[in-house]
Amino acid sequence: KHFPFYEKDVHILPFSYQSRFVKRKEFATRRIKCLATGTFEILKNTSRTSGLREFYDAETLHPMRKEIYQNSNRLSKYIDSCIGDFNERASREIKDTDLFLKQIANKIYNVFFVKQSKYFKFDIVEKYNEYMMFVVPEEINDLPGIGFIEGMACGCAYVGKVDPMYKDIGLVPGEHYIGYDGTLEDLVAKIKYYQENLSELKRISERGYDFVESNFNSQAVAENFLAHLDKLVSDNKCSSQP
């Protein structure tokens, strides 16, 4: 949309899951609820974020995560939320007027010593293995969270938007994952449906697990990327010959 002049080939490099993300528990022994993971940040209107806020007309990159977080009590019958607030603890303020080294030091402090400390205190692999389905709401700029591949590798059925971000890497809604329209109302409706249709939910979790295990392990991702590069080199050699 924003780069219509670009007509060359594009290779989408998907996430790959680490080996620690494994299926440990049988599907029937898991909780018949949806686990919600991820973090969100309220973007302050600074020179660093003002352009992003204006372009997307939003105060956070993860609006659905924020919505689930704020409504976690009301949604507790359907969703167990582990979503964290990136701004939940006091952090060092980063001012545009600060010296460059001070800005860098404060950013490092905020990332490693303050923000998200609570979110990373639980075992995410164990969490995924406790539930039949999960959601890691996407970014507003049409990028998924890496957690969607990690949870599927643990045998948990993923709930994600019906969107090209998944179609372009081969995932089909209703087959590999549970598709919804991106609204909280439809998310809850889909969770309710699959809570009452466990055989369908198990089928999706199994197909999603098989697809991720075959296509998104680090070896497969690397081999596909190298094959794409080889093809580009080969095509360029052919086109340059008289």
Secondary structure, 3 states (H helix, E strand, C coil): CCCCCCCCCCCCCCCCCCCCCCCCCCHHHCEEEEEECCEECCCCCCCCCHHHHHHHCCCCCCHHHHHHHHCCCCCCCCEEECCEECCCCCCCCCCCCCCHHHHHHHHHHHHHHHCCCCHHHCCHHHHHHHEEEEECCCCCCCCCCCHHHHHHHCCCEEEEECCHHHHCCCCCECCCEEEECCCHHHHHHHHHHHHCCHHHHHHHHHHHHHHHHHHCCHHHHHHHHHHHHHHHHHHHHHHHCC
